[in-house]
Amino acid sequence: MGEVTEMFGLTPSNIRYWENQFEALKPFKNKKGNRLFTKEDLETIRLIHYLVKQRGLTIKGARQKLKENREDTLNNYEIVKKLQDIRQELVEIKESLEDHDEN
């Protein structure tokens, strides 16, 4: 749980709450009750995080999006992520050029 919360900047209570709200998020629990997340669980958390934290959807809205059209939601997330990465690279290039011009 600690690694997952750190990965997404969430609290354990966020993850537990999302488990109760989203059918697609059901990590395996061992005998001690520790959650063991699969790759699919992490992808689901990533999508929920994107919909709720970045797009500003309500839990109900995010649940509906994932239920009705998970594949399109995943594709949109991946496109947005690539565009954000490109933007970050461009900002770094711009800053590098500005630093170079000052010297």
Steps between C-alpha positions, in 0.01 A plus 500: 500500500782740585664469161171556319406805706845646441482425127179701460531751784194360673416400855415142600147617575467620137588154374269325746215736409556445128494123560148538638388727216644326193422140409813482285729566799518189714858426606573160653535501878730252670430332837625809684267722299781666303398604152692354208450710188521353153605687189130533412425646845773761448359587158154540655637725775686703237176549303296587809768747607499657154121530489450624857813700575595635157172518309295592808229238458295388797537144622165424338614654171830314504325172583264553206787585262692187595192281479373632167819562307816391677701459178434856378577633847832314500585627150415859600715468812795374296466784248483762775804344672703508177404862437599593856837329451555685171406829664748436782776428248422821312507703823840350584633581152369856526664547841823355369498741205425794730789402727725470195397847372584658838857371479 
